[in-house]
Amino acid sequence: MPAADLVVTGTVLTVNDAQPTAEALAVTDGRIVAVGDRTDMDAFIGADTRVFDIGEGCVLPGFIEAHGHPLMESVVLSGRMVDIRPVTVTDAAAVVDLVRKEVAARGAEGAYAIGWDQLLQPGLPEPTLAWLDSVSPDAPLVIVHNSGHKAYFNSAAGRAAGLSRDTPDPAGAKYGRDAAGELDGTAEETAALIPLLGEAMLPGDAPAMLRAECARLNRAGLTTISEMAFAPQFRPLVQALHDELTLRLRTYEISNAALHTDASPENGDDMLRQVGIKIWVDGSPWIGNIDLSFPYLDTDATRVIGVEPGSCGHANYTGEQLTEIVEAYFPQGWQMACHVHGDNGVDTILDVYEHVLRRHPRPDHRLRLEHVGAIRPEQLRRATALGVTCSLFIDHLHYWGDVLVDGLFGEDRGSHWMPAASAIAAGMRISLHNDAPVTPEEPLRNISVAATRRAPSGRILAPEERLTVEQAIRAQTLDAAWQLFADEVTGSLEVGKYADLVVLSADPRTVAPEAIADLDVRATFLAGRQVF
């Protein structure tokens, strides 16, 4: 038997139903060549074989972020935008101070901040146009909401972006206007936000920023990630760095007004591939623009984010517009991934999917719904019957769990947010994600939150929706890989797959579920090469 390059010994969780656990695995040329008992590896150990005994630790498939934004996060954490996210700073006065300091430091070039969140940073001033102009009278100032679905901009930023009262609203997005029709300094959804960010999106040394982002992701145990708002101008960057990437990248291009992409579904390789097209059916619960069948509560929380009493939110597109978008891409072979939180929006996009599948049947389409906070059990069953899969933003419960119940939707609807167990009971393969930079990539916390459903106050939200630890691990590995059409090469530890591995300080099955988030990532391997 030829000697292997790497042999790992210790507790191995394979996420392979045919062989759930093992004592060791061997790797040659980046791929797993054996999984079994320690004694089975003797034949693979030669003079040059690296033998890595993980002791009391545990090795799993490398974690997979099925819904990420690594390109945006590389900008946010590069220093070009000041990071005011609640995970960084919670005090409202400190947030405002950071914004003012950034304005002073940047001068005429303009200042950009990201992470404004009135729900998690209580006491923030109302970011009116007048307030923004007072903070930065002459230079551009843009503050992006923590959700990424809204931005507040001053007059100078509007001028720099070429916006005026006559600027039409982009498809699926809008600029806020006052009673006289003038811009009020707000923009909602991606197509309206991007023009405001300008040079902030590609500052300085973009390759160095992406390398730093890969290193951050590897430290979290990630070996595969998606980019869910991919724009064609990023293609030369990621292609140029193909051989330097330390995790696999799957991209979803933003559906554009021309309803066209220059890529084809046959593009790329196991490291870098565009697999789909992204649509935003509705917005964010934290700014009041998700498409619900029921109203938001009338509370201090909803008033501070500007929700009118009795509002059920709204969608970004009509069903007809969504049909036009899906019809433009799906018959060409693309997977579609549709951001949707509100249950009314879920009905709309499932109607669209059903219509398109009837016209253009495909046996293995893996059509996706993203986040799905307010989805109902019967909608999950309908989605499963159509072959539609969901990626759940389970970390909402960790950060906003109490707000969901007490501030926005009440006990019943708020506590059943992200109904993961109902999805699995319906027969669906799901993934868990963080949607960074909204929340940091923390796959271990996702597993913990899915298994506990513990809110910040300690209350347990709809305990019947808890997953087992094994189910949560699968949703962060193999089933996430499956959603990305990457399960043939990664997501489980099986002979023939790449040796994408994460080594943890302990077996997550043997610690209390609430302690899983605190386990250490001790090492990360991509195709057998240690990248952390």
C-alpha positions in Angstrom: 0.0 0.0 0.0 1.5 3.4 -1.0 2.3 5.6 2.0 -0.1 8.4 2.7 0.8 12.1 3.1 -1.2 12.5 6.3 -2.8 10.2 8.8 -5.1 11.7 11.5 -5.9 9.6 14.5 -8.4 10.2 17.3 -12.2 10.5 17.4 -13.5 10.9 13.8 -17.1 12.0 13.1 -17.5 11.3 9.4 -21.1 12.5 8.8 -21.4 9.4 6.6 -24.4 7.3 7.5 -22.6 4.2 6.3 -19.7 4.7 8.8 -20.7 7.4 11.3 -17.5 7.3 13.4 -13.9 6.1 13.0 -10.6 6.2 14.8 -8.4 7.4 12.0 -8.2 8.5 8.4 -5.5 8.6 5.7 -4.9 11.3 3.1 -3.0 11.1 -0.2 -2.8 13.9 -2.8 -5.4 15.9 -0.9 -8.0 13.1 -0.9 -9.1 10.6 1.7 -7.9 7.1 0.9 -8.9 5.3 4.1 -11.3 5.7 7.0 -11.3 3.2 9.8 -9.6 1.8 12.9 -6.1 3.0 14.0 -4.7 -0.4 13.0 -6.1 0.0 9.5 -3.7 3.0 9.1 -0.5 1.1 9.7 -0.2 0.2 6.0 -0.5 3.8 5.1 2.3 5.2 7.3 5.7 5.6 5.7 8.8 7.5 6.5 7.4 10.8 5.1 3.8 10.4 6.4 2.7 13.1 8.8 0.9 11.4 11.7 -1.4 13.8 13.5 -2.8 12.4 16.8 -5.6 14.8 18.0 -5.6 13.4 21.5 -8.9 14.2 23.3 -10.0 16.3 20.3 -12.4 15.4 17.5 -12.1 15.7 13.8 -15.1 16.5 11.6 -15.7 17.5 8.0 -14.6 21.2 7.5 -17.5 23.5 8.3 -19.5 24.9 5.4 -21.1 28.4 5.3 -23.9 27.9 2.7 -25.0 31.6 2.9 -22.1 34.0 3.3 -20.7 37.3 2.0 -16.9 36.9 2.3 -16.2 39.6 -0.3 -18.3 42.2 1.6 -16.8 41.1 4.9 -13.3 41.4 3.5 -14.1 45.1 2.9 -15.9 45.6 6.3 -13.0 44.3 8.3 -10.3 45.9 6.1 -10.5 49.3 7.9 -12.1 51.0 4.9 -15.4 51.0 6.7 -15.7 51.6 10.4 -17.2 48.5 12.1 -20.1 49.6 14.4 -21.9 46.3 14.4 -23.5 45.1 17.7 -21.0 42.3 17.9 -18.3 45.0 18.0 -19.9 47.7 20.1 -23.2 47.8 21.9 -23.3 51.2 23.5 -25.2 53.8 21.4 -23.0 56.7 22.5 -19.9 54.7 21.5 -21.4 54.0 18.1 -22.0 57.7 17.4 -18.5 58.5 18.7 -17.0 56.0 16.3 -18.9 57.5 13.4 -17.8 61.1 14.2 -14.2 60.0 14.6 -14.3 58.3 11.2 -15.7 61.4 9.6 -12.9 63.5 11.1 -10.2 60.9 10.1 -11.4 60.5 6.5 -12.0 64.1 5.6 -12.9 64.9 2.1 -12.7 61.3 0.9 -15.9 60.5 2.8 -16.7 58.0 5.6 -18.5 54.7 5.6 -19.8 52.8 8.6 -21.6 49.4 8.9 -23.6 47.9 11.6 -26.2 50.5 12.8 -28.9 48.5 14.7 -31.5 50.4 16.7 -32.8 47.1 18.2 -29.5 45.9 19.7 -28.0 49.3 20.3 -30.8 51.1 22.1 -30.6 54.9 22.3 -29.2 55.6 18.9 -30.3 58.9 17.4 -32.7 58.9 14.5 -30.5 58.9 11.5 -32.3 61.6 9.6 -30.8 63.5 6.7 -30.5 66.6 8.9 -28.6 64.6 11.5 -26.3 63.0 8.9 -25.6 66.4 7.4 -24.8 67.8 10.8 -22.3 65.0 11.4 -20.6 65.5 8.0 -21.7 68.7 6.3 -19.3 68.6 3.3 -18.0 65.1 2.8 -19.9 61.9 2.0 -21.2 59.9 4.9 -22.9 56.5 4.5 -24.0 54.3 7.4 -25.2 50.8 6.5 -27.7 49.1 8.7 -26.5 45.9 10.4 -28.9 43.9 8.3 -27.3 45.1 5.1 -30.8 46.0 3.8 -30.8 49.7 4.5 -28.4 52.6 4.4 -28.5 56.2 5.6 -26.6 58.8 3.6 -26.0 62.5 3.8 -26.5 65.1 1.1 -22.9 64.9 0.0 -23.0 61.1 -0.4 -26.2 61.5 -2.5 -24.5 64.0 -4.8 -21.3 61.8 -5.1 -23.5 58.9 -6.2 -25.3 61.1 -8.7 -28.7 60.7 -7.0 -31.4 63.3 -7.2 -35.2 63.6 -6.8 -35.5 62.4 -10.4 -33.5 59.2 -9.8 -35.8 56.3 -10.4 -36.0 53.5 -7.9 -33.9 50.4 -9.0 -35.8 47.1 -9.5 -36.4 45.5 -6.2 -35.1 48.5 -4.2 -36.0 52.1 -3.4 -34.8 55.5 -2.2 -36.8 57.1 0.6 -38.4 60.4 -0.2 -40.1 63.2 1.9 -43.5 64.6 1.3 -42.1 67.0 -1.3 -40.5 64.1 -3.3 -37.0 64.9 -2.3 -34.5 62.2 -1.2 -34.7 61.7 2.6 -31.3 60.0 3.0 -32.4 56.4 3.1 -31.9 53.6 0.7 -33.4 50.1 0.9 -32.1 46.9 -0.7 -28.9 46.0 -2.6 -29.5 47.8 -5.9 -30.1 51.1 -4.1 -27.2 50.6 -1.6 -24.4 49.7 -4.0 -24.2 53.1 -5.8 -23.7 54.8 -2.4 -20.7 52.7 -1.4 -18.6 53.7 -4.4 -14.9 53.1 -3.9 -15.5 51.7 -0.4 -16.2 48.4 -2.0 -12.8 48.0 -3.6 -10.4 49.9 -1.5 -6.7 49.5 -1.2 -5.2 46.0 -1.8 -8.2 43.8 -2.5 -6.1 40.6 -2.9 -4.6 41.1 0.6 -8.1 41.7 2.0 -9.4 38.5 0.5 -6.4 36.5 1.8 -7.0 37.9 5.3 -10.7 37.0 5.0 -9.8 33.4 4.1 -7.5 33.2 7.1 -10.4 34.4 9.4 -12.7 31.8 8.0 -10.2 29.0 8.4 -9.8 30.0 12.1 -13.5 29.3 12.4 -13.1 25.9 11.0 -14.6 26.7 7.6 -13.4 25.1 4.4 -16.2 26.1 2.0 -18.2 29.2 1.8 -20.7 30.8 -0.6 -20.7 34.4 -1.8 -24.4 35.2 -2.0 -24.1 38.7 -3.6 -21.5 38.1 -6.3 -21.0 40.8 -8.8 -19.2 40.2 -12.1 -16.6 42.9 -11.3 -15.2 40.6 -8.6 -14.6 37.7 -11.1 -11.1 38.8 -12.1 -10.1 39.1 -8.4 -11.2 35.7 -7.3 -9.9 34.0 -10.5 -6.5 35.7 -10.0 -6.4 34.3 -6.5 -7.6 30.9 -7.4 -4.4 29.1 -6.4 -4.1 31.1 -3.1 -7.6 30.4 -1.8 -7.6 28.4 1.4 -11.3 27.5 1.2 -13.7 26.5 -1.6 -15.8 29.4 -2.9 -19.3 29.0 -4.5 -20.8 32.1 -5.9 -24.3 33.3 -6.5 -24.5 36.3 -8.9 -26.9 39.1 -8.2 -29.9 39.0 -10.6 -29.5 42.2 -12.6 -31.9 44.4 -14.4 -30.9 43.0 -17.8 -31.7 39.4 -16.5 -28.5 38.1 -17.9 -25.1 36.7 -16.8 -21.9 36.3 -18.7 -21.2 33.1 -16.8 -22.4 29.6 -17.6 -23.3 26.7 -15.3 -20.4 24.7 -16.6 -17.8 27.3 -15.2 -15.1 26.7 -12.6 -13.8 23.8 -10.7 -13.8 22.2 -7.2 -12.2 25.3 -5.7 -14.1 28.1 -7.4 -17.4 27.9 -9.2 -20.5 30.0 -9.8 -23.5 27.8 -9.0 -26.5 30.1 -8.9 -28.3 33.4 -9.1 -29.6 35.4 -6.0 -32.9 37.2 -5.6 -34.1 39.2 -2.6 -37.9 38.5 -2.3 -38.2 40.7 0.7 -36.0 42.5 3.2 -35.1 42.4 6.9 -37.2 41.9 10.0 -35.0 44.5 11.7 -36.1 47.3 9.4 -39.7 46.3 8.9 -39.7 45.2 5.3 -40.4 41.5 5.2 -43.5 40.2 3.5 -45.8 38.8 6.3 -49.4 37.6 6.5 -49.6 39.0 10.0 -48.8 42.5 11.4 -45.8 43.6 13.4 -46.6 44.4 17.0 -47.0 48.0 18.0 -44.2 48.4 20.5 -41.3 50.7 21.3 -39.1 48.4 19.2 -41.2 48.6 16.1 -41.7 52.3 16.4 -38.0 52.9 16.7 -37.3 51.1 13.4 -40.1 53.0 11.7 -42.9 50.4 11.4 -46.3 51.8 11.0 -48.9 50.3 13.3 -50.7 47.4 11.6 -48.0 47.0 9.0 -47.4 43.5 7.6 -44.3 44.7 5.8 -43.9 44.3 2.0 -42.2 42.4 -0.7 -39.5 43.8 -3.1 -41.1 42.2 -6.1 -44.5 41.0 -7.3 -45.0 37.4 -8.2 -45.0 38.4 -11.9 -41.6 40.1 -11.5 -40.2 37.1 -9.7 -41.4 34.8 -12.4 -39.7 36.9 -15.0 -36.4 36.7 -13.1 -36.5 32.9 -12.4 -37.7 32.2 -16.0 -34.6 34.2 -17.3 -32.1 32.1 -15.4 -33.5 28.7 -14.3 -34.0 27.2 -17.9 -30.3 28.0 -18.5 -29.4 25.5 -15.8 -28.8 27.9 -12.9 -29.8 27.2 -9.3 -31.9 30.0 -7.8 -31.4 31.2 -4.2 -34.2 33.5 -3.0 -33.8 35.5 0.2 -37.2 35.5 2.0 -38.2 36.0 5.6 -42.0 36.6 5.6 -44.4 33.8 5.3 -46.4 35.7 2.7 -43.2 36.0 0.6 -42.6 32.3 1.0 -46.0 31.6 -0.5 -45.2 33.9 -3.4 -41.8 32.4 -4.3 -43.1 28.8 -3.9 -45.9 29.7 -6.4 -43.2 30.9 -8.8 -41.0 27.9 -8.2 -43.9 25.5 -8.8 -44.9 27.3 -12.0 -41.3 27.3 -13.4 -40.8 23.6 -12.5 -43.9 22.7 -14.3 -42.7 24.5 -17.4 -39.0 23.5 -17.1 -38.8 20.3 -15.1 -35.3 19.4 -13.8 -34.7 16.3 -11.6 -32.1 17.8 -9.3 -32.6 21.5 -9.2 -32.0 22.2 -5.4 -33.9 25.5 -5.6 -33.2 27.4 -2.4 -34.9 29.7 0.1 -32.7 31.8 2.3 -33.2 32.6 6.0 -37.0 31.8 6.1 -37.5 33.2 9.6 -41.3 33.2 9.6 -41.9 30.1 7.4 -44.7 27.8 8.6 -44.6 24.0 8.9 -47.1 23.5 6.0 -44.9 25.7 3.8 -41.9 23.5 4.7 -43.9 20.5 3.6 -44.9 22.1 0.4 -41.3 23.2 -0.3 -40.0 19.7 0.3 -42.6 18.2 -2.1 -41.2 20.6 -4.7 -37.6 19.7 -4.0 -36.9 23.1 -2.5 -34.4 23.4 0.3 -33.9 26.0 3.0 -30.9 27.6 4.6 -31.7 28.9 8.1 -30.1 32.0 9.8 -30.3 30.2 13.1 -28.0 32.8 14.8 -31.0 35.2 14.8 -32.1 33.4 18.0 -28.8 34.1 19.8 -28.7 37.8 19.0 -32.3 38.9 18.5 -34.3 36.1 20.2 -35.8 38.3 22.9 -36.5 41.1 20.4 -38.4 38.7 18.2 -40.7 37.8 21.0 -41.0 40.9 23.1 -40.5 43.6 20.4 -41.6 42.4 17.0 -43.9 39.4 16.7 -45.1 38.1 20.1 -44.6 34.8 21.9 -46.1 32.4 19.3 -44.6 33.7 16.1 -41.5 35.1 17.6 -40.5 31.9 19.5 -41.1 29.8 16.4 -38.7 31.9 14.3 -36.4 29.6 12.3 -38.3 26.4 12.7 -35.4 24.0 12.0 -37.0 20.8 13.5 -40.1 21.3 11.4 -38.0 21.5 8.3 -36.2 18.3 9.0 -39.5 16.6 10.0 -40.9 17.6 6.6 -38.0 15.6 5.1 -36.0 18.6 4.0 -32.2 18.8 3.9 -31.3 22.2 5.5 -28.2 24.2 6.2 -27.3 26.7 9.0 -25.6 30.0 8.2 -24.4 33.3 9.6 -24.8 35.7 6.7 -21.7 37.6 7.7 -21.0 40.4 8.2 -24.4 40.5 9.9 -23.1 38.0 12.4 -19.6 36.6 12.4 -19.0 33.2 10.9 -19.5 31.0 14.0 -20.5 27.5 12.9 -20.0 26.0 16.4 -22.4 28.6 17.8 -24.9 27.7 15.1 -24.8 24.1 16.1 -25.2 25.1 19.8 -28.1 27.5 19.0 -29.9 24.9 16.8 -29.6 22.4 19.7 -30.7 24.8 22.4 -32.7 27.7 20.9 -31.5 29.8 23.8 -32.2 33.6 23.5 -29.9 36.2 25.1 -32.1 36.3 28.3 -31.7 32.5 28.7 -35.3 31.7 27.7 -35.8 28.7 25.3 -37.7 29.5 22.2 -40.1 26.8 21.0 -38.1 23.8 22.4 -39.9 21.5 20.0 -37.9 23.2 17.2 -34.6 22.1 18.6 -32.3 19.9 16.6 -30.2 17.1 17.9 -26.4 17.9 17.9 -26.0 15.3 15.1 -28.6 17.0 13.0 -27.1 20.4 13.5 -23.6 19.1 12.6 -25.0 17.6 9.4 -26.7 21.0 8.6 -23.3 22.7 9.0 -21.4 20.1 6.9 -22.8 17.6 4.4 -26.2 19.1 3.8 -24.7 22.6 3.4 -22.3 21.1 0.8 -25.3 19.5 -0.9 -27.1 22.8 -1.2 -23.9 24.2 -2.9 -23.6 21.3 -5.3 -20.4 20.4 -3.6 -21.4 17.2 -1.7 -19.6 15.0 -4.2 -16.2 16.4 -3.1 -16.7 17.6 0.4 -19.0 17.8 3.4 -18.3 14.3 4.9 -15.2 12.2 5.5 -15.4 9.4 3.0 -12.9 7.7 0.7 -12.5 9.7 -2.5 -13.5 13.1 -1.1 -11.2 15.9 -0.4 -9.6 15.9 3.1 -11.3 19.1 4.2 -11.2 18.7 8.0 -11.7 20.7 11.2 -10.1 19.5 14.5 -12.0 20.6 17.6 -10.9 20.5 21.2 -13.6 17.9 22.1 -16.4 15.8 20.6 -19.4 18.1 20.4 -21.7 15.1 21.1 -20.1 14.7 24.6 -20.4 18.3 25.9 -23.5 20.2 27.0 -25.2 21.7 23.8 -24.8 25.2 25.2 -21.1 24.6 25.6 -20.5 23.6 21.9 -20.1 27.3 21.0 -17.1 27.5 23.3 -15.1 24.6 21.8 -11.8 25.5 20.3 -10.9 25.1 16.6 -7.5 23.5 16.9 -6.7 23.0 13.2 -8.3 23.3 9.8 -7.2 21.4 6.7 -8.1 22.0 3.0 -7.4 19.0 0.8 -5.0 17.6 3.4 -3.1 20.9 3.7 -3.2 22.6 7.1 -4.5 26.1 6.6 -5.0 26.9 10.3 
